[in-house]
Amino acid sequence: MSATTIVLASASPRRSELLESAGISFRVVPADICEDQLPGEEPVDHVLRLAEGKARAAAGMTEGRFFLGADTIVLCDGEIMGKPKDHADAQRMLRKLSGVPHEVVTGFAIYDRERDGAVVEAVRTKVFFKPLRDEEIDAYIATGCPFDKAGGYAIQGGAAHMVQKIDGSYTNVVGLPLCEVVEKLRVLGAL
C-alpha cells in the first residue's frame, strides 16, 4: 500500500463520482460516526467536526496517509436539514425549500497521518428553488431519491428542474466542493 494513497471516508456514490471525474485515485473506507448536532453547535462547526471525525475514524480502520472526510447539510431559515426520516419529512423539507433560497454547506477534512494533523474547510453555496407544486413534490418523493440526500433533494438528479439558480460551487451542492478539495490535496502533497 502506497503511503500517499487517498482514502475517502464516505460511502456516498456522488463523492466517489466527483473524485473519479477529477482523475483522483482513491479507496473507499466508510466511517460510521454519530452525526447528531451538539447543543449550541453552529452549523458550520457541525459539518467541520463531522468531516474531521469521519477522516480520523477511517484512519483508525485502515492503512494510508491521506484521509478525506466530508459532511453536507442544507440550511434553511436556521434549520439544519439532514436526510429525511420518511415520506412526510421529505414533503415538509421540500415544501419549506419551495420558492425560498437556502444554503448548502459542506465541510471537508483531509487528515494527514504522517503529520498527524487535518486541514478542514467549509464551503457554502446558495441555492434558489422555484415554487414547487404539491404534485411535483409527490412525484419526486415517489422516485425514492430524497431519502439519502441532505435537504431531501439531489441537484444532479431528479431535482435539477426545481433549481432556478445557484450562487457558488455546483459540486458542493452534489456533496463535495471539488475545486477546493483538489487544491488542498495538492498543497498537502497528496496529488
Stockholm file with secondary structure:
# STOCKHOLM 1.0

chainA/1-191         MSATTIVLASASPRRSELLESAGISFRVVPADICEDQLPGEEPVDHVLRLAEGKARAAAGMTEGRFFLGADTIVLCDGEIMGKPKDHADAQRMLRKLSGVPHEVVTGFAIYDRERDGAVVEAVRTKVFFKPLRDEEIDAYIATGCPFDKAGGYAIQGGAAHMVQKIDGSYTNVVGLPLCEVVEKLRVLGAL
#=GR chainA/1-191 SS CCTTCEEECCCCHHHHHHHHHTTCCEEECCCCCCCCCCTTCCHHHHHHHHHHHHHHHHHTTSCCSEEEEEEEEEEETTEEECSCSSHHHHHHHHHHHTTCEEEEEEEEEEEETTTTEEEEEEEEEEEEECCCCHHHHHHHHHTTGGGGSGGGCCTTTTTGGGEEEEESCHHHHHTCCHHHHHHHHHHHTCC
#=GC SS_cons         CCTTCEEECCCCHHHHHHHHHTTCCEEECCCCCCCCCCTTCCHHHHHHHHHHHHHHHHHTTSCCSEEEEEEEEEEETTEEECSCSSHHHHHHHHHHHTTCEEEEEEEEEEEETTTTEEEEEEEEEEEEECCCCHHHHHHHHHTTGGGGSGGGCCTTTTTGGGEEEEESCHHHHHTCCHHHHHHHHHHHTCC
//
